[in-house]
Amino acid sequence: MKRVAIPIENNSLSEYFGGCNYYEIFEIEGDRIQKKTFELPSVSSITELPSWLEKQGVTDVIAYKVNKEIISLFASKKVNLFVGVPQNTTDNLIDDYLKGKLESDRDIIEELTH
């Protein structure tokens, strides 16, 4: 089973990972969504988000822009991070994820890593 988290702002993917209103978390078995929940993190700092998501059982995070230090925190938690994903609705994003079509944007990755 996978648990995929998407940071949401104004009903679509948030521009900044830590600047969202809440997270939609999808529980996926095989290629089917079993459950969708809405979660508001109980953290005081953006650097606590990877640990909070790990405690929620999240295996994958779909994001647009992410702070460099957050990327390394996700790596240490063994949470897959899709970065630079075009802002879209969660339905479209999770559909692309399920079809294996979700891709990180190379320009955004370049911007975050240099």
DSSP file with accessible surface (Angstrom, degrees, kcal/mol):
  #  RESIDUE AA STRUCTURE BP1 BP2  ACC     N-H-->O    O-->H-N    N-H-->O    O-->H-N    TCO  KAPPA ALPHA  PHI   PSI    X-CA   Y-CA   Z-CA
    1    1 A M              0   0  119      0, 0.0     2,-0.3     0, 0.0    28,-0.2   0.000 360.0 360.0 360.0 141.8    0.0    0.0    0.0
    2    2 A K  E     -A   28   0A  90     26,-2.8    26,-3.3    28,-0.1     2,-0.4  -0.884 360.0-155.7-116.6 151.0    1.1    3.5   -0.8
    3    3 A R  E     -A   27   0A  32     -2,-0.3    56,-2.9    24,-0.2    57,-1.9  -0.987  13.7-165.2-127.6 118.0    0.1    6.8    0.8
    4    4 A V  E     -Ab  26  60A   0     22,-2.6    22,-3.0    -2,-0.4     2,-0.4  -0.913   1.9-159.0-110.4 125.6    0.5    9.8   -1.4
    5    5 A A  E     -Ab  25  61A   0     55,-2.7    57,-2.4    -2,-0.5    20,-0.2  -0.861   6.8-172.8-107.4 137.9    0.4   13.4    0.0
    6    6 A I  E     -A   24   0A   0     18,-2.3    18,-2.4    -2,-0.4     2,-0.3  -0.988  22.3-133.4-128.7 119.5   -0.4   16.5   -2.0
    7    7 A P  E     -A   23   0A   0      0, 0.0     7,-2.5     0, 0.0     2,-0.4  -0.598  29.9-154.5 -72.5 130.4    0.0   20.0   -0.4
    8    8 A I  E     +AC  22  13A   0     14,-3.1    13,-3.0    -2,-0.3    14,-1.3  -0.896  25.5 165.4-117.7 136.4   -3.1   22.0   -1.3
    9    9 A E  E >  S- C   0  12A  68      3,-2.6     3,-1.2    -2,-0.4    11,-0.1  -0.969  78.3  -4.4-143.8 129.4   -3.8   25.7   -1.6
   10   10 A N  T 3  S-     0   0  133     -2,-0.3     3,-0.1     1,-0.2    -1,-0.1   0.902 129.0 -57.9  53.4  43.7   -6.8   27.2   -3.3
   11   11 A N  T 3  S+     0   0  130      1,-0.2    79,-0.3    78,-0.0     2,-0.3   0.653 123.0  71.0  65.6  18.5   -8.0   23.7   -4.4
   12   12 A S  E <  S-C    9   0A  35     -3,-1.2    -3,-2.6    77,-0.2    77,-0.2  -0.925  99.2 -52.0-147.9 178.3   -4.9   22.8   -6.3
   13   13 A L  E     -C    8   0A   0     75,-2.4    -5,-0.2    -2,-0.3    50,-0.1  -0.291  63.6-116.3 -55.9 127.3   -1.2   21.9   -5.8
   14   14 A S        -     0   0    1     -7,-2.5    50,-0.6     1,-0.1    51,-0.3  -0.366  10.0-133.9 -66.2 143.4    0.4   24.5   -3.6
   15   15 A E  S    S+     0   0   74      1,-0.2    50,-1.4     4,-0.2     2,-0.5   0.913  95.6  39.1 -64.5 -40.7    3.2   26.6   -5.2
   16   16 A Y  B >  S-f   65   0B 121     48,-0.2     3,-1.6     1,-0.1    50,-0.2  -0.945  80.5-135.5-116.7 131.6    5.4   26.1   -2.1
   17   17 A F  G >  S+     0   0    2     48,-2.7     3,-0.6    -2,-0.5    -1,-0.1   0.870 105.6  38.3 -49.9 -47.2    5.5   22.8   -0.2
   18   18 A G  G 3  S+     0   0   37      1,-0.2    -1,-0.3    -3,-0.1    48,-0.1   0.517 104.1  72.0 -87.1  -2.1    5.3   24.5    3.3
   19   19 A G  G <  S+     0   0   38     -3,-1.6    -1,-0.2   -12,-0.0    -4,-0.2   0.068  72.2 119.9-102.3  26.2    2.8   27.2    2.3
   20   20 A C    <   -     0   0   26     -3,-0.6   -11,-0.2     1,-0.1     3,-0.1  -0.429  63.7-135.0 -91.5 165.7   -0.3   25.0    1.9
   21   21 A N  S    S-     0   0   84    -13,-3.0     2,-0.3     1,-0.3   -12,-0.2   0.809  82.0 -30.6 -82.0 -35.8   -3.7   25.1    3.6
   22   22 A Y  E     -A    8   0A  54    -14,-1.3   -14,-3.1    18,-0.1     2,-0.4  -0.952  63.4-103.0-167.1 176.4   -3.8   21.3    4.2
   23   23 A Y  E     -AD   7  39A   1     16,-3.0    16,-3.0    -2,-0.3     2,-0.6  -0.950  16.1-147.5-116.6 137.6   -2.7   18.0    2.7
   24   24 A E  E     -AD   6  38A  12    -18,-2.4   -18,-2.3    -2,-0.4     2,-0.5  -0.921  19.7-162.4 -97.4 127.7   -4.8   15.5    0.8
   25   25 A I  E     -AD   5  37A   1     12,-2.8    12,-2.5    -2,-0.6     2,-0.5  -0.962   1.7-160.4-117.6 122.9   -3.5   12.1    1.5
   26   26 A F  E     -AD   4  36A   3    -22,-3.0   -22,-2.6    -2,-0.5     2,-0.6  -0.888   7.8-149.9-104.4 128.6   -4.5    9.2   -0.8
   27   27 A E  E     -AD   3  35A  46      8,-3.1     7,-3.4    -2,-0.5     8,-1.3  -0.881  23.3-169.1 -96.5 120.9   -4.3    5.6    0.3
   28   28 A I  E     -AD   2  33A   5    -26,-3.3   -26,-2.8    -2,-0.6     2,-0.5  -0.953  18.3-173.4-122.4 130.2   -3.6    3.5   -2.8
   29   29 A E  E >  S- D   0  32A 104      3,-2.4     3,-2.0    -2,-0.5     2,-0.4  -0.987  72.3 -40.8-119.2 116.6   -3.7   -0.3   -3.2
   30   30 A G  T 3  S-     0   0   73     -2,-0.5   -28,-0.1     1,-0.2    -2,-0.0  -0.494 125.1 -27.3  66.0-117.3   -2.4   -1.5   -6.6
   31   31 A D  T 3  S+     0   0  121     -2,-0.4     2,-0.4     2,-0.1    -1,-0.2   0.047 120.5  91.6-117.5  25.7   -3.8    1.0   -9.0
   32   32 A R  E <  S-D   29   0A 170     -3,-2.0    -3,-2.4    66,-0.0     2,-0.5  -0.960  72.8-125.8-126.2 140.3   -6.9    2.0   -7.0
   33   33 A I  E     +D   28   0A  72     -2,-0.4    -5,-0.2    -5,-0.2     3,-0.1  -0.698  25.8 178.7 -80.0 122.7   -7.6    4.7   -4.5
   34   34 A Q  E     -     0   0A 113     -7,-3.4     2,-0.3    -2,-0.5    -6,-0.2   0.773  64.9  -1.7 -92.6 -31.9   -8.9    3.1   -1.3
   35   35 A K  E     -D   27   0A 111     -8,-1.3    -8,-3.1     2,-0.0     2,-0.4  -0.989  53.3-156.3-160.6 147.7   -9.3    6.2    0.8
   36   36 A K  E     +D   26   0A  88     -2,-0.3     2,-0.3   -10,-0.2   -10,-0.2  -0.999  18.5 178.9-131.8 129.3   -8.7   10.0    0.7
   37   37 A T  E     -D   25   0A  26    -12,-2.5   -12,-2.8    -2,-0.4     2,-0.5  -0.897  24.3-134.9-127.0 160.1   -8.3   12.1    3.8
   38   38 A F  E     -D   24   0A 116     -2,-0.3     2,-0.4   -14,-0.2   -14,-0.2  -0.971  28.2-173.4-114.6 123.5   -7.6   15.8    4.5
   39   39 A E  E     -D   23   0A  60    -16,-3.0   -16,-3.0    -2,-0.5    -2,-0.0  -0.964  19.7-157.5-125.8 137.4   -4.9   16.5    7.0
   40   40 A L        -     0   0  128     -2,-0.4   -18,-0.1   -18,-0.2   -19,-0.0  -0.955  32.2-123.2-108.6 116.8   -3.8   19.7    8.7
   41   41 A P        -     0   0   32      0, 0.0     2,-0.6     0, 0.0     8,-0.1  -0.342   8.3-147.5 -65.5 142.7   -0.2   19.3   10.0
   42   42 A S        +     0   0  104      7,-0.1     2,-0.3    -2,-0.0    -2,-0.0  -0.588  56.6 119.1-105.9  64.2    0.4   19.9   13.7
   43   43 A V        -     0   0   45     -2,-0.6     3,-0.1     1,-0.1     6,-0.0  -0.909  55.6-150.7-127.7 157.0    4.0   21.3   13.3
   44   44 A S  S    S+     0   0  111     -2,-0.3     2,-0.3     1,-0.2    -1,-0.1   0.535  81.7  40.3-103.2  -8.5    5.6   24.6   14.1
   45   45 A S  S >  S-     0   0   44      1,-0.1     3,-1.8     0, 0.0     4,-0.4  -0.995  74.5-126.1-142.3 147.3    8.3   24.6   11.5
   46   46 A I  G >  S+     0   0   63     -2,-0.3     3,-1.5     1,-0.3    -1,-0.1   0.825 109.4  64.9 -60.1 -30.5    8.5   23.6    7.8
   47   47 A T  G 3  S+     0   0   50      1,-0.3     4,-0.4     2,-0.2    -1,-0.3   0.672  95.6  59.2 -70.6 -12.2   11.5   21.3    8.7
   48   48 A E  G <> S+     0   0   79     -3,-1.8     4,-2.3     1,-0.2    -1,-0.3   0.585  83.3  85.4 -87.3 -12.4    9.1   19.2   10.8
   49   49 A L  H <> S+     0   0    7     -3,-1.5     4,-3.0    -4,-0.4     5,-0.3   0.897  83.1  54.2 -60.8 -43.5    6.9   18.4    7.9
   50   50 A P  H  > S+     0   0    1      0, 0.0     4,-2.4     0, 0.0    -1,-0.2   0.931 112.3  45.1 -58.7 -40.5    8.9   15.4    6.6
   51   51 A S  H  > S+     0   0   38     -4,-0.4     4,-2.3     2,-0.2    -2,-0.2   0.907 113.0  50.9 -66.6 -41.3    8.7   13.7   10.0
   52   52 A W  H  X S+     0   0   21     -4,-2.3     4,-1.2     2,-0.2    -1,-0.2   0.934 112.0  46.8 -61.2 -45.4    5.0   14.5   10.3
   53   53 A L  H  <>S+     0   0    0     -4,-3.0     5,-2.2     1,-0.2     3,-0.3   0.902 109.7  53.8 -64.8 -38.4    4.3   13.0    6.9
   54   54 A E  H ><5S+     0   0   84     -4,-2.4     3,-1.9    -5,-0.3    -1,-0.2   0.920 106.3  52.5 -61.0 -42.2    6.3   10.0    7.8
   55   55 A K  H 3<5S+     0   0  171     -4,-2.3    -1,-0.2     1,-0.3    -2,-0.2   0.780 103.6  58.0 -65.2 -24.8    4.2    9.5   10.9
   56   56 A Q  T 3<5S-     0   0   53     -4,-1.2    -1,-0.3    -3,-0.3    -2,-0.2   0.469 120.8-112.1 -80.1  -3.6    1.1    9.7    8.7
   57   57 A G  T < 5 +     0   0   38     -3,-1.9   -54,-0.2     1,-0.2    -3,-0.2   0.652  57.5 167.4  81.8  16.6    2.6    6.7    6.8
   58   58 A V      < +     0   0    7     -5,-2.2    -1,-0.2     1,-0.2   -54,-0.2  -0.440  18.3 176.8 -69.6 132.7    3.2    8.8    3.6
   59   59 A T        +     0   0   43    -56,-2.9    21,-2.6     1,-0.3     2,-0.3   0.636  67.5  29.2-105.3 -24.3    5.3    7.0    1.0
   60   60 A D  E     -be   4  80A   3    -57,-1.9   -55,-2.7    19,-0.2     2,-0.4  -0.996  60.1-162.0-141.7 143.6    5.2    9.7   -1.7
   61   61 A V  E     -be   5  81A   0     19,-2.5    21,-3.1    -2,-0.3     2,-0.5  -0.994   7.7-154.5-127.6 133.4    4.8   13.5   -1.8
   62   62 A I  E     + e   0  82A   0    -57,-2.4     2,-0.3    -2,-0.4    21,-0.2  -0.935  30.8 158.8-105.6 123.1    3.8   15.4   -4.9
   63   63 A A        -     0   0    0     19,-2.8    22,-2.2    -2,-0.5    21,-0.2  -0.942  40.0-151.2-142.1 163.4    5.1   19.0   -4.8
   64   64 A Y  S    S+     0   0   52    -50,-0.6    20,-1.9     1,-0.4     2,-0.4   0.847  86.1   9.1 -97.4 -70.8    5.9   22.0   -7.0
   65   65 A K  B     -f   16   0B  36    -50,-1.4   -48,-2.7   -51,-0.3    -1,-0.4  -0.933  68.3-179.0-117.2 139.4    8.7   23.9   -5.2
   66   66 A V        -     0   0    5     -2,-0.4     5,-0.1   -50,-0.2     2,-0.0  -0.997  32.9-107.6-137.5 138.5   10.5   22.6   -2.1
   67   67 A N    >>  -     0   0   77     -2,-0.4     4,-1.5     1,-0.1     3,-0.7  -0.346  33.1-120.1 -60.7 140.9   13.2   24.1    0.1
   68   68 A K  H 3> S+     0   0  112      1,-0.3     4,-1.4     2,-0.2     3,-0.2   0.879 112.0  52.1 -53.4 -44.1   16.6   22.5   -0.5
   69   69 A E  H 3> S+     0   0  104      1,-0.2     4,-1.5     2,-0.2    -1,-0.3   0.837 105.0  56.8 -67.6 -27.3   17.0   21.4    3.1
   70   70 A I  H <> S+     0   0    0     -3,-0.7     4,-2.4     2,-0.2    -1,-0.2   0.889  99.7  59.3 -68.9 -37.0   13.6   19.7    3.0
   71   71 A I  H  X S+     0   0   53     -4,-1.5     4,-2.1     1,-0.2    -1,-0.2   0.932 106.6  46.6 -57.6 -45.3   14.6   17.6    0.1
   72   72 A S  H  X S+     0   0   75     -4,-1.4     4,-2.0     1,-0.2    -1,-0.2   0.864 109.1  55.2 -67.9 -32.9   17.4   16.0    2.1
   73   73 A L  H  X S+     0   0   54     -4,-1.5     4,-1.1     2,-0.2    -1,-0.2   0.907 108.0  49.1 -65.6 -39.4   15.0   15.5    5.1
   74   74 A F  H >X>S+     0   0    1     -4,-2.4     5,-2.0     1,-0.2     4,-0.5   0.914 108.5  53.6 -64.2 -41.6   12.7   13.5    2.8
   75   75 A A  H ><5S+     0   0   71     -4,-2.1     3,-1.1     1,-0.2    -2,-0.2   0.908 106.8  51.7 -60.1 -39.6   15.6   11.5    1.5
   76   76 A S  H 3<5S+     0   0   82     -4,-2.0    -1,-0.2     1,-0.3    -2,-0.2   0.765 110.7  48.6 -70.0 -22.7   16.5   10.6    5.1
   77   77 A K  H <<5S-     0   0   59     -4,-1.1    -1,-0.3    -3,-0.5    -2,-0.2   0.438 110.5-123.4 -92.6  -3.7   12.9    9.4    5.7
   78   78 A K  T <<5 +     0   0  183     -3,-1.1     2,-0.5    -4,-0.5    -3,-0.2   0.896  60.0 148.2  58.7  42.9   12.9    7.4    2.5
   79   79 A V      < -     0   0    9     -5,-2.0    -1,-0.2    -6,-0.1     2,-0.2  -0.935  49.6-123.3-105.8 127.0    9.8    9.2    1.3
   80   80 A N  E     -e   60   0A  85    -21,-2.6   -19,-2.5    -2,-0.5     2,-0.5  -0.524  27.4-159.0 -69.6 135.0    9.6    9.6   -2.5
   81   81 A L  E     -e   61   0A  39     -2,-0.2     2,-0.6   -21,-0.2   -19,-0.2  -0.970  12.4-162.2-124.6 119.0    9.4   13.2   -3.6
   82   82 A F  E     -e   62   0A  47    -21,-3.1   -19,-2.8    -2,-0.5     2,-0.3  -0.911  22.6-169.9 -96.0 117.5    8.1   14.4   -6.9
   83   83 A V        +     0   0   11     -2,-0.6    22,-1.2     1,-0.2   -19,-0.2  -0.866  58.6  20.7-115.2 144.6    9.3   18.0   -7.4
   84   84 A G  S    S+     0   0    1    -20,-1.9   -20,-0.3    -2,-0.3    -1,-0.2   0.709  74.7 163.9  77.0  20.0    8.4   20.6  -10.0
   85   85 A V        -     0   0    0    -22,-2.2    -1,-0.3    -3,-0.3    19,-0.1  -0.542  48.1-101.4 -71.5 131.3    5.1   18.9  -10.8
   86   86 A P        -     0   0   83      0, 0.0     2,-0.2     0, 0.0   -73,-0.1  -0.251  41.8-100.7 -55.6 138.7    2.8   21.3  -12.7
   87   87 A Q        +     0   0   91    -75,-0.1     2,-0.3    -3,-0.1   -73,-0.1  -0.442  66.7 134.7 -65.0 128.9    0.2   22.9  -10.5
   88   88 A N        -     0   0   60     -2,-0.2   -75,-2.4    -3,-0.1     2,-0.1  -0.918  57.4 -64.5-159.2 179.5   -3.1   21.1  -11.1
   89   89 A T     >  -     0   0   57     -2,-0.3     4,-2.4   -77,-0.2     5,-0.2  -0.397  45.1-116.7 -74.8 157.8   -6.1   19.6   -9.3
   90   90 A T  H  > S+     0   0   10    -79,-0.3     4,-3.1     1,-0.2     5,-0.3   0.873 114.3  58.8 -64.1 -35.3   -5.5   16.6   -7.0
   91   91 A D  H  > S+     0   0  103      1,-0.2     4,-1.8     2,-0.2    -1,-0.2   0.933 110.2  41.9 -59.5 -45.4   -7.7   14.5   -9.3
   92   92 A N  H  > S+     0   0   77      2,-0.2     4,-2.3     1,-0.2    -1,-0.2   0.906 116.2  49.5 -67.8 -40.8   -5.5   15.1  -12.3
   93   93 A L  H  X S+     0   0    3     -4,-2.4     4,-2.3     2,-0.2    -2,-0.2   0.932 113.1  44.5 -64.5 -46.5   -2.3   14.7  -10.3
   94   94 A I  H  X S+     0   0    5     -4,-3.1     4,-2.8     2,-0.2    -1,-0.2   0.867 110.9  55.3 -70.7 -30.9   -3.3   11.5   -8.7
   95   95 A D  H  X S+     0   0   65     -4,-1.8     4,-1.9    -5,-0.3    -1,-0.2   0.942 109.8  46.1 -63.2 -46.1   -4.6   10.2  -12.0
   96   96 A D  H  <>S+     0   0   55     -4,-2.3     5,-2.8     2,-0.2     6,-0.9   0.897 112.0  52.4 -61.6 -40.5   -1.1   10.9  -13.6
   97   97 A Y  H ><5S+     0   0   31     -4,-2.3     3,-1.4     4,-0.2    -2,-0.2   0.945 109.7  47.8 -59.9 -48.4    0.5    9.2  -10.5
   98   98 A L  H 3<5S+     0   0   48     -4,-2.8    -1,-0.2     1,-0.3    -2,-0.2   0.834 112.7  48.9 -63.2 -33.2   -1.6    6.1  -10.9
   99   99 A K  T 3<5S-     0   0  121     -4,-1.9    -1,-0.3    -5,-0.2    -2,-0.2   0.443 113.9-117.1 -85.5  -1.4   -0.8    5.9  -14.7
  100  100 A G  T < 5S+     0   0   67     -3,-1.4    -3,-0.2    -4,-0.4    -2,-0.1   0.725  85.4 115.3  73.2  20.5    2.9    6.4  -14.0
  101  101 A K      < +     0   0  134     -5,-2.8     2,-0.4    -6,-0.2    -4,-0.2   0.420  35.2 114.5-102.3   0.2    2.9    9.6  -16.0
  102  102 A L        +     0   0   16     -6,-0.9     2,-0.4    -5,-0.1   -17,-0.0  -0.589  44.1 177.8 -76.8 125.8    3.8   12.0  -13.1
  103  103 A E        -     0   0  149     -2,-0.4     2,-0.2   -19,-0.1   -21,-0.1  -0.982  29.9-120.1-132.8 145.7    7.2   13.6  -13.7
  104  104 A S        -     0   0   39     -2,-0.4     2,-0.6   -19,-0.1   -20,-0.3  -0.518  36.3-112.4 -76.2 147.4    9.4   16.1  -11.9
  105  105 A D     >  -     0   0   62    -22,-1.2     4,-2.3    -2,-0.2     5,-0.2  -0.727  17.5-149.7 -84.8 121.7   10.2   19.2  -13.9
  106  106 A R  H  > S+     0   0  213     -2,-0.6     4,-2.6     1,-0.2     5,-0.2   0.851  95.3  54.9 -62.1 -36.1   13.9   19.3  -14.7
  107  107 A D  H  > S+     0   0  125      2,-0.2     4,-2.3     1,-0.2    -1,-0.2   0.915 109.9  46.0 -64.7 -42.1   14.1   23.1  -14.7
  108  108 A I  H  > S+     0   0   11      2,-0.2     4,-2.4     1,-0.2    -2,-0.2   0.923 112.6  50.3 -67.3 -42.6   12.6   23.3  -11.1
  109  109 A I  H  X S+     0   0   65     -4,-2.3     4,-1.9     2,-0.2    -2,-0.2   0.936 111.1  49.6 -60.1 -43.9   15.0   20.5  -10.0
  110  110 A E  H  X S+     0   0  108     -4,-2.6     4,-1.1     1,-0.2    -2,-0.2   0.926 110.7  49.9 -60.0 -44.0   17.9   22.5  -11.5
  111  111 A E  H  < S+     0   0  110     -4,-2.3     3,-0.3     1,-0.2    -1,-0.2   0.896 114.0  45.2 -63.0 -38.6   16.8   25.7   -9.7
  112  112 A L  H  < S+     0   0   20     -4,-2.4    -1,-0.2     1,-0.2    -2,-0.2   0.768 115.1  45.6 -78.8 -25.5   16.5   23.9   -6.4
  113  113 A T  H  <        0   0   76     -4,-1.9    -1,-0.2    -5,-0.2    -2,-0.2   0.510 360.0 360.0-100.3  -3.8   19.8   22.0   -6.5
  114  114 A H     <        0   0  148     -4,-1.1    -4,-0.0    -3,-0.3     0, 0.0  -0.812 360.0 360.0-123.8 360.0   22.1   24.8   -7.7
